[in-house]
């Protein structure tokens, strides 16, 4: 079940790993809406909720999805192992690298890695 967890004094909305796969910008807006009233700083989304299209940058789904979070001022952390996707795509590898250098989107292996980042 989704809910709030505090990691290093930062309020994080943890999305449930179970649930429908997210495949559109509208799905991103729904997640943001779910977390809105909780006054969180970061939304943590398990990779299990994302379709393979998210990791195929040619589909533009990742860009559309992430842009919704940026527009609403919400940071997004994608939680889970994406090494197979990264190994298959130089563009995705570069996207992950650049995202992890920024403030709006991070790819981390687990909650411990997110806590260390915060």
HUPE-V446342 format. One record per residue. N is the residue number from 1. RES is the residue in three letters. SS is DSSP state (helix for helix, strand for strand, loop for the rest). OMEGA is omega in degrees with one decimal (NA if undefined). D_LAST is the distance of its C-alpha to the last C-alpha in whole Angstrom. Layout:
# HUPE-V446342
[[N | RES | SS | OMEGA | D_LAST] [N | RES | SS | OMEGA | D_LAST]]
This chain:
# HUPE-V446342
[[1 | UNK | loop | 179.7 | 23] [2 | UNK | loop | 178.5 | 20] [3 | UNK | strand | -175.5 | 18] [4 | UNK | strand | 173.7 | 15] [5 | UNK | strand | 177.3 | 13] [6 | UNK | strand | 177.6 | 10] [7 | UNK | strand | -179.1 | 7] [8 | UNK | loop | 177.5 | 6] [9 | UNK | loop | 178.4 | 8] [10 | UNK | strand | 178.4 | 7] [11 | UNK | strand | -176.3 | 10] [12 | UNK | strand | 172.4 | 10] [13 | UNK | strand | 178.9 | 14] [14 | UNK | strand | 176.1 | 14] [15 | UNK | loop | 178.8 | 17] [16 | UNK | loop | 178.0 | 20] [17 | UNK | loop | 177.1 | 21] [18 | UNK | loop | 178.1 | 25] [19 | UNK | loop | -176.9 | 26] [20 | UNK | loop | 175.8 | 28] [21 | UNK | loop | -176.4 | 26] [22 | UNK | strand | -171.8 | 25] [23 | UNK | loop | -179.8 | 27] [24 | UNK | loop | 175.0 | 27] [25 | UNK | helix | 177.7 | 26] [26 | UNK | helix | 176.5 | 27] [27 | UNK | helix | 177.5 | 25] [28 | UNK | helix | 179.1 | 22] [29 | UNK | helix | 177.8 | 23] [30 | UNK | helix | 178.6 | 24] [31 | UNK | helix | 179.2 | 21] [32 | UNK | helix | 178.4 | 20] [33 | UNK | helix | 178.2 | 23] [34 | UNK | helix | -175.7 | 22] [35 | UNK | helix | -170.0 | 18] [36 | UNK | helix | -176.7 | 20] [37 | UNK | loop | -176.8 | 21] [38 | UNK | loop | 179.1 | 18] [39 | UNK | loop | -179.5 | 16] [40 | UNK | loop | 178.4 | 13] [41 | UNK | loop | -175.7 | 10] [42 | UNK | strand | 172.5 | 10] [43 | UNK | strand | -179.2 | 12] [44 | UNK | strand | -174.8 | 12] [45 | UNK | strand | 178.6 | 15] [46 | UNK | strand | 179.2 | 17] [47 | UNK | helix | -179.7 | 19] [48 | UNK | helix | -179.2 | 22] [49 | UNK | helix | -176.2 | 22] [50 | UNK | strand | 175.7 | 23] [51 | UNK | loop | 177.5 | 26] [52 | UNK | helix | 178.3 | 27] [53 | UNK | helix | 178.2 | 28] [54 | UNK | helix | -175.1 | 24] [55 | UNK | helix | 174.0 | 24] [56 | UNK | loop | -171.7 | 27] [57 | UNK | helix | 178.0 | 27] [58 | UNK | helix | 179.8 | 30] [59 | UNK | helix | -178.3 | 30] [60 | UNK | loop | -179.6 | 28] [61 | UNK | helix | -179.7 | 26] [62 | UNK | helix | 179.6 | 23] [63 | UNK | helix | 178.9 | 23] [64 | UNK | helix | -178.0 | 25] [65 | UNK | helix | -177.7 | 22] [66 | UNK | helix | -179.7 | 19] [67 | UNK | helix | 177.1 | 21] [68 | UNK | helix | 179.4 | 21] [69 | UNK | helix | 178.5 | 18] [70 | UNK | helix | -179.4 | 18] [71 | UNK | helix | -178.8 | 21] [72 | UNK | loop | 177.0 | 20] [73 | UNK | loop | -179.5 | 17] [74 | UNK | loop | 174.5 | 14] [75 | UNK | strand | -178.5 | 11] [76 | UNK | strand | 173.1 | 12] [77 | UNK | strand | 174.8 | 11] [78 | UNK | strand | -173.1 | 14] [79 | UNK | strand | 175.1 | 14] [80 | UNK | loop | -177.8 | 17] [81 | UNK | loop | 177.6 | 19] [82 | UNK | loop | -174.3 | 20] [83 | UNK | helix | 179.3 | 22] [84 | UNK | helix | 177.9 | 25] [85 | UNK | helix | -179.0 | 25] [86 | UNK | helix | -179.7 | 23] [87 | UNK | helix | -177.2 | 26] [88 | UNK | helix | -173.8 | 29] [89 | UNK | loop | 175.4 | 27] [90 | UNK | helix | 179.7 | 27] [91 | UNK | helix | 178.4 | 26] [92 | UNK | helix | 178.1 | 23] [93 | UNK | helix | 179.3 | 22] [94 | UNK | helix | 178.4 | 22] [95 | UNK | helix | 179.1 | 20] [96 | UNK | helix | 179.9 | 17] [97 | UNK | helix | -179.2 | 17] [98 | UNK | helix | 179.0 | 17] [99 | UNK | helix | -178.4 | 15] [100 | UNK | helix | 176.3 | 12] [101 | UNK | helix | -174.3 | 13] [102 | UNK | loop | -175.2 | 12] [103 | UNK | loop | -172.4 | 10] [104 | UNK | loop | -175.6 | 12] [105 | UNK | strand | 176.5 | 12] [106 | UNK | strand | 172.8 | 11] [107 | UNK | strand | -179.4 | 13] [108 | UNK | strand | -176.6 | 11] [109 | UNK | loop | -174.7 | 14] [110 | UNK | loop | -178.0 | 13] [111 | UNK | helix | 177.9 | 10] [112 | UNK | helix | 178.0 | 10] [113 | UNK | helix | 175.9 | 9] [114 | UNK | helix | 179.3 | 6] [115 | UNK | helix | 179.3 | 5] [116 | UNK | helix | 179.0 | 5] [117 | UNK | helix | -178.5 | 4] [118 | UNK | loop | NA | 0]]
